[in-house]
Amino acid sequence: MLEKEYDYFLRNKETLFATYHNRVVVIKDEKIIGDYDTKEKALKETIKEHELGTFLIQEMSEEEMEDIRFHSRVYV
């Protein structure tokens, strides 16, 4: 559902991290529509003007910038 926003984040994460280090950004339609101190504030402010589910909230911290991989050995 938010593939376009997440792809934008992945393509631009180094630049976004440098610009918004330790901030929380809101991405919609391949652009930053806000940056905040906390995820809670980002959500609270963004839903005033944008429908829930139409934007991506991304934290720009060291932990969030690391590539996270999950491995599963589930047999179905």
C-alpha positions as CSV (number, residue, x, y, z in Angstrom):
1,M,0.0,0.0,0.0
2,L,2.8,2.4,0.8
3,E,5.3,0.9,-1.6
4,K,5.9,4.2,-3.4
5,E,6.8,6.0,-0.1
6,Y,9.0,3.2,1.1
7,D,10.8,2.9,-2.2
8,Y,11.4,6.7,-2.0
9,F,12.9,6.3,1.5
10,L,15.2,3.4,0.4
11,R,16.4,5.3,-2.7
12,N,17.1,8.5,-0.6
13,K,17.9,7.2,2.9
14,E,21.5,8.5,3.0
15,T,20.4,12.0,2.0
16,L,17.4,11.9,4.3
17,F,19.5,10.7,7.2
18,A,22.0,13.5,6.7
19,T,19.3,16.1,6.6
20,Y,16.9,14.7,9.2
21,H,19.3,13.0,11.6
22,N,17.5,12.0,14.9
23,R,14.2,13.3,13.6
24,V,11.0,11.5,12.5
25,V,9.9,12.2,8.9
26,V,6.6,11.8,7.2
27,I,6.7,10.7,3.5
28,K,3.8,11.0,1.1
29,D,3.8,10.9,-2.7
30,E,7.6,10.6,-2.8
31,K,8.3,13.8,-0.7
32,I,8.8,14.8,2.9
33,I,5.6,16.5,4.2
34,G,6.8,16.9,7.8
35,D,9.5,16.2,10.3
36,Y,9.0,15.9,14.1
37,D,10.7,15.0,17.4
38,T,8.7,11.8,18.0
39,K,6.7,9.3,16.1
40,E,3.6,10.1,18.2
41,K,3.8,13.8,17.3
42,A,4.3,12.9,13.7
43,L,1.2,10.8,13.6
44,K,-0.9,13.3,15.7
45,E,-0.1,16.2,13.4
46,T,-0.2,14.4,10.1
47,I,-3.6,12.9,10.6
48,K,-5.0,16.4,10.9
49,E,-4.6,16.9,7.2
50,H,-3.9,13.5,5.7
51,E,-5.9,10.2,5.8
52,L,-4.4,7.5,7.9
53,G,-2.7,4.9,5.7
54,T,-1.7,7.4,3.0
55,F,1.7,8.3,4.4
56,L,4.8,6.7,5.9
57,I,6.4,7.7,9.2
58,Q,10.1,6.9,9.3
59,E,12.5,7.5,12.2
60,M,16.0,8.8,11.1
61,S,18.1,7.2,13.9
62,E,21.2,5.1,13.7
63,E,19.2,2.0,14.6
64,E,16.6,2.6,11.9
65,M,19.2,3.1,9.3
66,E,20.8,-0.3,9.7
67,D,19.6,-2.9,7.2
68,I,17.4,-5.3,9.1
69,R,17.0,-8.9,7.8
70,F,14.8,-11.6,9.1
71,H,15.4,-15.3,8.5
72,S,12.7,-17.9,9.1
73,R,12.8,-21.7,8.8
74,V,9.1,-22.2,8.7
75,Y,7.8,-25.3,7.0
76,V,4.3,-25.1,5.6
